[in-house]
Amino acid sequence: MPATDWGWLITPEELKGWIQEETDDLLILNKPPHVVCHRSRHGPWSSLVGACREHFGDEVFRVPFRLDRETSGVFLLARTKETGCRLQRAVQFRCYRKTYHAVLTGLLESPVTVTAPIGPDPGAEFYSRQTVVETGGDAAETEFIPIAASGGFTLARVHPHSGRRHQIRVHAASLGLPLVGDKLYGPDPTAMIRFMREGMSPELLDQLLLDRHALHCSQVEFETEKGLEVFSAPPPADLAAFVLARIGREWG
């Protein structure tokens, strides 16, 4: 993606490489990190939806769910009203399940389910930062299942059973196991401020180990009138390389 003074632009060649499958009803993509899903003020090629509209010529795409800028993984664009409504109904009535893979800082020895409400962090420097709260907040539940752990890191399969903002990252941090590369919920409260001021400096990258939080949406399952619809995306190169180097095993 060509760098600009505000971020990144998608090229048509890159977009083609991210497409997992194309049908008359759906586009299935493996979204890379650092790509915004929805349109931005920087033009159509600054977002995944905008780039797809330009490239494929579709006037409208319906998006059943979104991923954060730094999160990679499977991403769907419905090309027809019928398909979009079918998948959006499944999301609305919680008839869908998302599976993520995350790399945690620290060792998770056994599966754990975090059931803790999430709400805005009143003391945060950034309005988007959430935290586990004792009163108020929104009910949230996240299941963490360790796959491999070594060298101070854990590769975990994660199932969020609710859909709160930054839920996986907040619940991982509440366990004392923040995601590798997480500037907002990691152990250094100044990391995000430094990133906003300086960008991803070599010093900050040395500290974070990755230039984005280590979270990948591996699979999404929808229970619809058509039955079980399953979509998946292979592991991203940056996280697979980190897992191999730091934990000593192949992704999976």
N, C-alpha and C positions, 0 to 999 in steps of 0.2 A: 504494500500500500504506500503510495507516495506521501511523504511527510509534508505537512503544511505548518503554518504558524499556529494553528488551532487544533491540529490532530492529524487525521489520515483520510485519504480518499481511496475508494475502491476502484480497481481497474477491471474492465470486462474480462480479461484473462484470469484474474484471481477469482472472480465470481463464478466462472465456469468450473473452476477446480473445487469449489465448495459445494456444488450441487451433487447430492446423493442420488436423487431420482426426480424425474419430471414426468407428470401425467397431465391429462386434461383437467383434473380436479385439484392437484396438489403440486407444490414444489417442496421438496425435502432437502434441507441443506445441513451441512456441518459447519456451524458458525464458528469462526476463529475468535480468539480473544481480541479485545480492543476495537471491535466493530459495534457500532450503535445499531439497534434493531429498527427504530422508528425514525421517520424523516426529521432532519435537523435544518437549521437556517442556512447551512453551508451548501445546500444544493442536493440534488438527487443521489449523486454518487458518494455522499458522505454517510449514508445509512444503508442497511441491508435491504429494507423494504423499498427505498427509493431506487437503489441500483437495480433491483429485480424489475421494478416497473419500467425503468428505462430499457433494460436489456430485453425483456420479454414482451413489452408493449401492453401488458395488462393494465387496465385503468384502475382496478381496485383489487387489493389482496386483503383477505380477512386473516387476522392473526389470533389463533386460539390462546397462546400464551407468549410471554416474552422472556428474554434472558438479559441479565445485566451486561453492561459494556465489556467487563473483563471476563465474564463467564463464557466458556466455549460450549459447543454441543449441538444436539439435534434441534432444529428450528423448522417450523412448518409455516407455509403460506398457502391458504386455501384460495383457489382460483374461481370457485363458484359459490354463490350464495348458499346453496344446499349443503355443500361440504363444510363451509365455514360455520353455518348454524349448527350442524350436527356435532362438530367438535367443540364449539363454544358451549353448547348445552351440556356436554359431558363435563367440561371444566366447571360450569356454573353449579351443577348438582354433585360435584365431587366424585364423578364416575371416571376418574382418571388417576394415574399413578406415575410419578416421575422418579427415575433412578439417576442419582448423581454419583460421581466419583470425586473424592476430595483428598488432598494431601494435607495432613494435620501436623503441626509442630508439637512433638511429644509422642508418647507411646500410649495407644489405646489397646488394652489387653483383652477386652471382651466386649461383646455388643452392649450398647446402652441406648435407652430411649429417653430423651430429654422432654419433659412436659413442663413448660414454663411460659407464662405469658410474656409477650413482647410489646414494648411501647417506645416512644421517643425518649432519647437520653437527654434529660433536662440540663445536664452540665456539659454537653458536648459542644465543641467549636463548630461542628457541621450539623446543619438541621436534619440531614438524612440519617444520621447515626441513630441506631436503635439499641435497646438494651433489654435484659430481663428485668421485669418490674414485679414488685410484690403485690401492688394493688393497681387496679385498672389494667390497661393494656389489652391485647387480643390474645386469646388462647392459641397456643402453638405447640406442636409436637414433632420431633425429629428423631429418626432412628439412625444410629451410627453403627456400622458393622465392620470391624477391622478385617482387612484382607491380608496385609503384610505389614510388619513393623520392624524397623532396624535403624541404627544410627541416629536415633532421636526423632524419627519421623514415622508416620503411619499412613498407609494408603487405605482409605475406607470407602465402603459403599454406603450411600446415604439415601434415606427415603424420607422426604418431608411429608408429613400427614396433614399439613395445613399450608397455607400460602401467604405467609407474612413477609413483609419487606426484610430482606437480608437474613431470613430466618436461619438458614444453615450456618452462616458465618457467625451470627449472634449466639446460637446454641453451642457451636464449637468453642467459641471464646469463653462461654460460661463454664465449660468443662475444663478450662485451662489448656485447651488444645486448639489454638487459633489456626486458621488456614495459612499455609506457607504463602508469603507474598501479600498478605492482607494488610494494606496500609491503614484501614479504618478501624479494624478490630484486633490488630496484632498487639504485641506487648509494648510497643513504643508509641505513646500517644501523640508524638510530634511527627510521625512518619507522613501522615496525610498533609499536614501543613507544609512540611519540607517539599513534598512532591508538588503541591500547588505552586510553591514559590520557585522551585528550581527545576522541576521536571524530574525524570528518572536519572539522577546523577549516578556516576559510578559508585560513590560512597553509599548511596541509598540502596542501589542494587546489590552491593556486597552484603548489606544488612538484611534485605528482604529475601535474597536468593533467587527470586523470580520477579519479572516485571509486571506480574498481575497475580491476583489471588488464584490459588490452585483449586479451581472448581470446574467440572465438566459435566454437562447433562448428557448422560449416556443413552438413556432410553425413556420413551414416553408411551404409555398404554392408555387407550381410550376404550371405554365400554359404551358402545352406541347401538342403535337399531341394526347396524350392519354386523354386529358382533364385536369381538376384541380386535382393535386396530393398534398395531405396535410399530413404532418407528425408533430407529437407533442411529447412533453416530459413533464411529471408531475413535480411539483415544487420540488426543492432540499430541503433536510431536514434542512440544516443550515439556508437558507433564510426563509423558512416557520416558523421555530422556532423564528427567529429574528422578523419577522413581527407580529407574535402572541404576543411576549413578549413586543415589543416596540410600536406597533401601535394598538394592541388589537383586531385583527381580524384574521380569517383564510385566508390563501392565496387564491386568486382568483379574 
